[in-house]
Amino acid sequence: MPQFAANLTMLFNELPFLERFEAAASAGFRGVEFLFPYDHPLEGLQDGLRAHELKLVLHNFPAGNWAAGERGIACLPERVEEFRESVDVAVRHAQALGCRQLNCLAGIHTDAHDPAALHRTFVNNLKFAASRLADADIALLIEPINTRDIPNFFLTTSRQALSIIREVGAPNLKLQFDLYHAQIMEGDLAHTIERHLPQIAHMQIADTPGRHEPGTGEINYEFLFALVDRLGYAGWIGCEYKPQGSTIEGLGWIGRLARTS
């Protein structure tokens, strides 16, 4: 059976954040992920992980002004200095929390941006970040995101991401493959996983439409879980969905769908 990690930003969100670690462990999760650690006391996060024997498998770089709608700054030519400062912030937090993967959100562009400059800036920033993360033995991930949920997001498909990964040429730069975003933008999920598995370091799941639990929409998760198990995928699968009801009530999908073939 695949290894599932609870996304604490979205699951158990009826609880204060630092109480979600205990809830995740009690529900049977052994790994967790979340968007950002930066607004929480490090000691509280460390205590939550340690007390409940949880592994933090992923968090994101600082992503600009999230409350104002920013979703990363890595592609923005006018934010290069800020981005590079954020890399060190992310590494310090990851090291303190024992996290070995960091996701770099590309960011949202406007019509005023030159597409070539966006691409060039993103590639150069990834080269910089990959080098810094390699020194800390941390993997750097990039994630395509659908433009229905986040209009004008720069990185939108697996094909684009894999091309950038090849251009950067850093061994520790990998693909974060979110099946929800990929289904909306490109489909063909099984073929993409099978063909590009060596470049996929982390997966995330939600069903579409609605971004709810697996089994509530059109994606055949029973088939896909069996596929990744058969292929020997060794990474984590982050449960980054919006529960239709309470998180606990919705967790029955694990027993129903996550069976090996």
Backbone torsions as a table, in degrees:
resi	resn	phi	psi	omega
1	MET	NA	139.5	177.8
2	PRO	-59.9	158.8	176.2
3	GLN	-90.1	119.3	-178.4
4	PHE	-102.8	137.0	175.5
5	ALA	-115.6	135.1	178.8
6	ALA	-79.2	127.0	173.8
7	ASN	-83.1	106.7	-172.7
8	LEU	-75.1	-11.7	173.7
9	THR	-70.5	-32.5	-173.7
10	MET	-110.9	-30.3	-179.9
11	LEU	-95.3	151.9	-179.6
12	PHE	57.9	28.4	-173.6
13	ASN	-77.8	3.7	170.0
14	GLU	-78.3	-9.6	-177.9
15	LEU	-105.7	153.1	168.1
16	PRO	-56.1	148.0	-168.4
17	PHE	-56.0	-46.1	-174.8
18	LEU	-70.9	-12.4	174.9
19	GLU	-86.6	-9.0	-176.2
20	ARG	-74.3	-22.3	177.8
21	PHE	-62.3	-48.5	179.0
22	GLU	-62.1	-41.0	-180.0
23	ALA	-63.5	-40.6	179.6
24	ALA	-64.9	-44.5	179.7
25	ALA	-64.3	-40.9	-179.9
26	SER	-64.9	-28.6	178.1
27	ALA	-82.0	-2.3	176.3
28	GLY	102.6	0.3	178.3
29	PHE	-76.5	143.7	175.5
30	ARG	-114.1	-7.2	176.6
31	GLY	-131.6	151.4	176.0
32	VAL	-137.1	159.7	172.7
33	GLU	-143.2	163.0	173.4
34	PHE	-159.9	166.9	-176.4
35	LEU	-64.7	-56.5	-170.7
36	PHE	-142.5	140.6	172.9
37	PRO	-96.1	-4.7	-160.3
38	TYR	-73.1	-22.1	-179.1
39	ASP	-95.2	6.2	-178.1
40	HIS	-118.3	148.5	177.5
41	PRO	-65.2	131.2	-178.8
42	LEU	-56.1	-40.0	-178.0
43	GLU	-62.7	-37.1	178.4
44	GLY	-65.3	-41.7	177.0
45	LEU	-65.3	-44.8	178.7
46	GLN	-60.9	-43.0	179.8
47	ASP	-64.0	-41.2	179.5
48	GLY	-62.2	-42.4	178.7
49	LEU	-67.6	-46.5	-175.2
50	ARG	-68.1	-45.4	-174.8
51	ALA	-64.3	-29.8	-175.1
52	HIS	-112.3	13.3	174.6
53	GLU	52.0	50.3	-179.5
54	LEU	-109.0	147.1	175.6
55	LYS	-103.6	128.3	172.7
56	LEU	-83.1	114.3	-172.0
57	VAL	-98.7	-13.6	-177.1
58	LEU	-169.3	139.5	158.8
59	HIS	-146.6	172.9	-174.3
60	ASN	-98.5	157.9	165.2
61	PHE	-61.4	158.0	166.5
62	PRO	-52.6	140.9	-169.3
63	ALA	-120.6	29.0	-177.9
64	GLY	81.2	-151.4	-178.6
65	ASN	-89.1	89.4	-175.9
66	TRP	-62.1	-42.9	-178.3
67	ALA	-62.3	-28.1	179.2
68	ALA	-88.8	2.8	176.2
69	GLY	102.4	-0.6	177.5
70	GLU	-71.7	145.2	-177.7
71	ARG	-133.7	53.1	-177.2
72	GLY	106.9	159.2	-177.6
73	ILE	-133.5	6.8	-169.0
74	ALA	-67.7	-22.5	-179.3
75	CYS	-95.9	-2.9	-169.4
76	LEU	-91.7	116.2	-176.6
77	PRO	-59.4	-31.0	-177.0
78	GLU	-81.1	-1.9	-175.9
79	ARG	-120.5	20.3	-173.7
80	VAL	-62.1	-45.8	-177.7
81	GLU	-62.5	-43.0	178.3
82	GLU	-62.5	-42.1	178.6
83	PHE	-60.0	-46.9	-176.0
84	ARG	-65.4	-34.6	173.9
85	GLU	-65.9	-34.6	-178.3
86	SER	-69.0	-25.7	179.7
87	VAL	-61.2	-46.1	179.8
88	ASP	-65.3	-37.1	176.6
89	VAL	-60.7	-46.0	-179.3
90	ALA	-63.9	-42.1	-178.9
91	VAL	-64.2	-43.1	179.7
92	ARG	-59.9	-43.2	178.9
93	HIS	-67.4	-42.7	-180.0
94	ALA	-61.2	-43.4	179.4
95	GLN	-64.3	-40.7	180.0
96	ALA	-66.3	-26.9	-175.9
97	LEU	-105.3	3.1	178.7
98	GLY	69.7	28.0	-177.4
99	CYS	-94.5	128.6	-174.3
100	ARG	-105.9	8.0	177.8
101	GLN	-139.4	134.5	175.3
102	LEU	-126.2	133.6	179.2
103	ASN	-99.2	134.1	179.7
104	CYS	-107.1	108.3	176.8
105	LEU	-75.2	129.1	-172.1
106	ALA	-69.0	-42.4	-179.9
107	GLY	112.7	168.9	-179.0
108	ILE	-103.9	133.8	178.6
109	HIS	-104.6	167.6	175.0
110	THR	-120.3	170.5	178.7
111	ASP	-64.3	-19.2	-179.6
112	ALA	-77.3	-15.1	-179.1
113	HIS	-81.7	143.2	173.6
114	ASP	-82.0	121.4	-178.1
115	PRO	-55.1	-38.0	179.4
116	ALA	-65.6	-37.7	178.6
117	ALA	-68.9	-37.2	175.9
118	LEU	-61.4	-47.0	-179.9
119	HIS	-62.4	-48.2	-178.6
120	ARG	-60.8	-43.0	179.9
121	THR	-64.8	-43.7	180.0
122	PHE	-61.4	-46.5	180.0
123	VAL	-61.8	-46.9	-178.8
124	ASN	-65.1	-39.0	177.6
125	ASN	-66.6	-37.2	177.7
126	LEU	-67.2	-37.7	176.1
127	LYS	-61.2	-44.3	178.0
128	PHE	-61.3	-49.9	-176.8
129	ALA	-66.0	-40.7	-179.3
130	ALA	-61.0	-38.8	178.3
131	SER	-65.0	-46.0	179.1
132	ARG	-62.4	-43.1	-178.3
133	LEU	-70.4	-33.5	177.8
134	ALA	-61.6	-38.8	178.1
135	ASP	-61.5	-28.0	-179.8
136	ALA	-98.8	5.8	-178.5
137	ASP	57.6	47.0	179.4
138	ILE	-122.5	137.9	177.1
139	ALA	-82.2	143.2	176.9
140	LEU	-105.1	126.8	-178.1
141	LEU	-116.8	148.0	170.2
142	ILE	-126.0	146.1	-171.0
143	GLU	-128.9	117.1	170.2
144	PRO	-68.5	138.8	-177.8
145	ILE	-130.1	142.0	-174.8
146	ASN	-73.2	148.4	-176.5
147	THR	-88.5	2.4	170.6
148	ARG	-79.1	-43.9	178.0
149	ASP	-78.4	-38.3	-179.7
150	ILE	-129.7	88.2	179.3
151	PRO	-57.5	141.9	177.0
152	ASN	66.5	18.4	171.9
153	PHE	-64.7	141.1	-170.9
154	PHE	-74.2	-40.4	-174.5
155	LEU	-103.3	113.0	-166.9
156	THR	-122.7	-17.2	-177.0
157	THR	-138.0	157.9	175.4
158	SER	-61.9	-38.8	-180.0
159	ARG	-59.8	-45.7	178.3
160	GLN	-63.1	-44.8	-178.6
161	ALA	-63.3	-43.6	-178.6
162	LEU	-66.8	-35.2	175.9
163	SER	-64.2	-41.6	178.5
164	ILE	-66.7	-40.5	177.6
165	ILE	-58.2	-43.2	178.2
166	ARG	-65.1	-40.4	-178.8
167	GLU	-66.0	-41.2	179.3
168	VAL	-66.9	-42.7	173.5
169	GLY	72.0	24.7	179.4
170	ALA	-97.7	128.3	-177.9
171	PRO	-60.1	-26.9	-177.5
172	ASN	-93.9	7.6	175.5
173	LEU	-93.9	121.1	-174.4
174	LYS	-133.4	172.8	-179.2
175	LEU	-95.8	131.2	166.3
176	GLN	-95.9	113.7	-171.7
177	PHE	-104.4	103.4	177.6
178	ASP	-94.1	113.9	-173.0
179	LEU	-67.4	-29.2	177.6
180	TYR	-64.7	-52.0	179.1
181	HIS	-63.1	-41.6	-177.7
182	ALA	-65.5	-37.7	178.8
183	GLN	-62.2	-40.2	-179.3
184	ILE	-69.6	-40.9	-172.5
185	MET	-88.7	-29.3	-170.9
186	GLU	-144.6	-23.5	-175.3
187	GLY	64.1	-156.0	174.8
188	ASP	55.0	43.5	-171.5
189	LEU	-64.7	-47.3	-176.0
190	ALA	-62.2	-43.5	-179.8
191	HIS	-64.0	-41.3	179.5
192	THR	-63.1	-45.1	178.6
193	ILE	-61.6	-47.8	-176.1
194	GLU	-63.7	-41.2	-175.3
195	ARG	-75.9	-34.7	-169.8
196	HIS	-116.9	17.5	-176.9
197	LEU	-52.8	-39.5	-180.0
198	PRO	-60.5	-22.6	179.6
199	GLN	-94.8	-4.5	-177.8
200	ILE	-95.9	113.9	-179.1
201	ALA	-98.5	-19.6	-176.1
202	HIS	-155.0	142.7	174.6
203	MET	-121.0	153.9	172.4
204	GLN	-133.4	153.8	-173.9
205	ILE	-135.2	147.7	166.5
206	ALA	-167.4	158.4	179.5
207	ASP	-96.9	161.5	178.6
208	THR	-132.4	139.5	4.2
209	PRO	-79.0	163.9	172.3
210	GLY	103.4	-23.3	-176.5
211	ARG	58.4	40.4	178.9
212	HIS	-100.1	-165.3	-178.0
213	GLU	-58.2	150.0	169.0
214	PRO	-53.0	138.7	-179.3
215	GLY	96.1	-4.4	179.8
216	THR	-99.0	-3.0	-175.8
217	GLY	-142.1	-144.2	-167.4
218	GLU	-92.7	-11.9	-175.5
219	ILE	-82.4	132.4	-179.3
220	ASN	-84.6	81.3	-175.0
221	TYR	-71.3	-30.9	177.8
222	GLU	-59.0	-44.1	177.7
223	PHE	-64.9	-44.6	-175.6
224	LEU	-70.3	-37.3	176.4
225	PHE	-63.6	-40.8	176.9
226	ALA	-64.1	-37.2	179.9
227	LEU	-64.2	-50.8	-177.1
228	VAL	-65.9	-31.3	176.3
229	ASP	-66.8	-44.6	179.9
230	ARG	-65.6	-34.7	-179.9
231	LEU	-76.6	-10.9	178.8
232	GLY	80.6	29.2	177.2
233	TYR	-59.0	126.5	-173.7
234	ALA	-104.2	-1.6	-177.7
235	GLY	-87.2	-175.4	177.8
236	TRP	-92.9	157.7	172.6
237	ILE	-118.7	112.4	-177.8
238	GLY	-83.7	130.6	-179.9
239	CYS	-88.6	86.4	-175.4
240	GLU	-107.4	69.3	-178.5
241	TYR	-131.0	165.5	177.4
242	LYS	-97.2	109.7	-179.4
243	PRO	-58.4	138.4	177.6
244	GLN	-66.9	-36.1	175.7
245	GLY	-123.5	-128.3	173.5
246	SER	-80.4	155.8	179.6
247	THR	-58.2	-47.6	-176.3
248	ILE	-62.5	-44.1	179.6
249	GLU	-59.6	-31.7	-175.8
250	GLY	-88.7	-2.9	-173.9
251	LEU	-79.8	1.0	178.3
252	GLY	-61.7	-18.8	179.7
253	TRP	-61.1	-27.7	-178.3
254	ILE	-63.5	-46.8	178.5
255	GLY	-69.0	-32.7	-177.2
256	ARG	-78.1	-38.6	-167.0
257	LEU	-110.4	-28.5	-172.0
258	ALA	-92.5	59.7	177.0
259	ARG	-105.5	145.4	175.2
260	THR	-74.9	152.5	180.0
261	SER	-84.8	NA	NA
